[in-house]
Amino acid sequence: MKHLSQLTPIQQRELIARIAKAIAKTQGWNFSDVDICEYASINPRAAEYVRAAESALQEIKDFCQ
């Protein structure tokens, strides 16, 4: 497993998408069939989950430093 600082931008985006989908699932939403990061540009709910995932990832990065 790579350290978070070693992730490429594409890998970071994939991780954000996975976290966002997991958060959405806890709220009863299913974004499994879409690219949630792209969909966030037109769907406010998806954008909310992506922002939450970005924030969570930043907190994890800060914690690991």
N, C-alpha and C positions, 0 to 999 in steps of 0.2 A: 504494500500500500504506500502510495506517495504521501509525503507531507503536503499540507495544503498549499504551502508556498511554491511547491514544485508543479502544481497543476497548470496546464496551459489554459488560455482564455476559453477555448472550446470545452475543456474538461470542467472548468469553473461554471460555465453556463449550463452544462449538463447536470452538475451537482445542484445548482440553484433550481433547475427545473424539477429534479427529483424531490428536493425539499419542499418546493411549492406545491407539487402534486400531493405529497404526504400531508401537508397542512390542510389543503383543500379537502382531502378525503376525511379528515377528522371533523370537518364541518358539513359533511354530506354531499360534497361536490365531487364529480368525477371528470378529470381532464386527461384521462389516460390516452385518448385518441387524438390529442392535439399537441402541438408544440406550444406549451403554456407560455413560454417567453415571447414568442411571436404573437400569440393570441392576446396577450396582455395589452398590446397596442390598441385593440378594439374592444376589449372586454374589461370593464372596471373591476369585476370580481377577480378575474385572473390576475390583473395588475396588482391587486391587493395582496394576493398570495405570493406573487413574485417578489414584491417589495419586502414582505415578511421573511421570505427565504434569503434574500440578499442581506437583510439585517441579521438574521440568525447566523449566516456564514461569516459575516464580519465579526460578530461576537465570538464565534469559535476561533477565528484567526487571532483575534486579540488575546483570547485566553491561552492559546498555544504559544504565544511569543514569550 
